Amino acid sequence: MARRHVARSIVTAVNGTTAVGLLVAKLGGAKLRRGRNGVLIAEGYRLPVPPATCFTVGSVIMTRRTAEWLLSDEKAALFGHESNHATQYAVLGPLFWPAYWLACGYSYAVARHYGTRNIFERMAGLESGGYRRHVRPGSAATGRPSPPPGSPSRG
């Protein structure tokens, strides 16, 4: 295992976020499995909140599916996204929670979607986490190309 992954695991253990992740896993009825890069995978998470297929608390990735599913080659990007969140927990510790929810509020206010403009989701890899880049309805960035200068606009 790379030194940075060992360091991340130690820091999230010391700052208490992995302990909270283990508690969330237990409350969610999940079974712990060793993942890659120093993270644990809590497979079979059963609580209805949050509704996501995967989410991370400390160095513990919760999934409603199996560890094998998350560790498969097809889900490498998703695993990487969730591992990036573990790094964010190492950097911010328990401050990650209020910072993340403020970022969700900001994202919703400007884009009407909790993940699109959330700095933590963007830094973890927005598309890798299953998010699409949404645009606030009625904004200038509607996804349609602008007509060339001097041409009539397409209504």
N, C-alpha and C positions, 0 to 999 in steps of 0.2 A: 504494500500500500504506500502511496506517495506521502511524503512528509506533510504536505498541506492538508491531506485528508485526515491524517493522524492528529494534526494540530486542531483542525476543525472539530473532530470528535471530542478531544480533550476540552476545548473551550466551551462547546455546547453542554458538556457534562458539568463543568465548573460553574457556568452561568445559570444552570438550573433548567434550561429550556428542554434538554433531552429528558430530564425527569418528568416534566410536564407532558412531553410527548408519550412517554411510557404510561403515564396515568390515563391520558386520552385513549391510548390503544387498549388498555385494560377495560376502561368504561365502555368502549365501543365493541368489546367482545372479540378483538383481533388477536391473532396468533403472531408472535414475533419470529422473524427470520432474519438472518444476517444477509445484508445486501452487498453491494460493492462500494468501494471508496469510503468505507467507514460509516455507512448509514445502516440503520435497521429498517426492515420493512415489516409493517404491521398489516398482515393480510386478513381479508375477511371483515373489515371494519363495517359495523352494522348500524350505527346511529344515523338518523336521517339528516343531521347537520354536521358539517356543511354538505350540500348536495353533490359536491365534486367527486369524481372517480378517485382522485388522489389529492392529498394535501400533506404538508410537512409541518411538524412541530419539533424544533430542535434538530436532532439528527435522526428523527424517526419519520419515515414516510408511511402514511396511512393509505391503504387502498382497499376498495370494496372487492377487488379481484384477488388473484393469487400473486405471490412473490414471483413465480415463474413468468406470469403474464407481464409484470412490470420489468423484469430483467431480460425479457426476450429482445432479440435484435430489432424487431418492429417497433418496440417502445423505448428504444435507446434515447431518443430526443426527449420524451416525457420524463424518463429517469434522470436525465441530465438537468432538465428544468427543475425538478423537485430537489435534486442535489444542490443546485444553485441556491434554492431557498434555505437549505441547511447552512450554507456559507453565510447567508444574510443573518441567520440566527446567531452565528458565531460572532459576527461583527457587532450586532446591536443587542444581543441578549434579550431580556424581557421587554426592552424598549421596541422590539420588532412589532409587537402586537399593536400598540397605539399608532405607531408610524404606518403600519400596513393599513389599518382601518382609515386613517386620515387620507392615505393615498387612494383607497377605494372611494371615499367620499369625493375627493377631487376628480377622480376619473369619471364618476357618475355625473358630477356637475357639468363637466365640459364635454363628455361624450355619450352620456346616458347609458354607460356600460361600466361595470365595476373594474374590469381588467384592462381595458384598452389604453388608458392613460395612467395606469397605476405604475409608478416607477419601479416597484419591486417585481411586478410581473414582466415588465419590459426588460429589466436587467437579467431576469432569470431566463428569458427567451419566450416572448409572447406566444408565437405560433407553436413552439415546442411544447408549451403547456396546454395546448388545445384552444387557445384564444384566437379569435379573428380580430383584425383591425377594424373596429366599428367607427363610424362617423356619426356625429350628432345629427339627427334629422334637421334639415333646413340650413345646415352650415354650408359654407362656400366649398368645402371639400366633399362633394357628393360622390366622388368616384368616377364621374363622367369627365372626359377630356374637355378642355375649354376650346371653343371654336377659334380658328385663326383670326388675328386682328383684321378688322375691316369686313369680316363676313357677318351675315345676319345670324343672330343667336337662334339656337334650336330650342323651341319652347317645349 
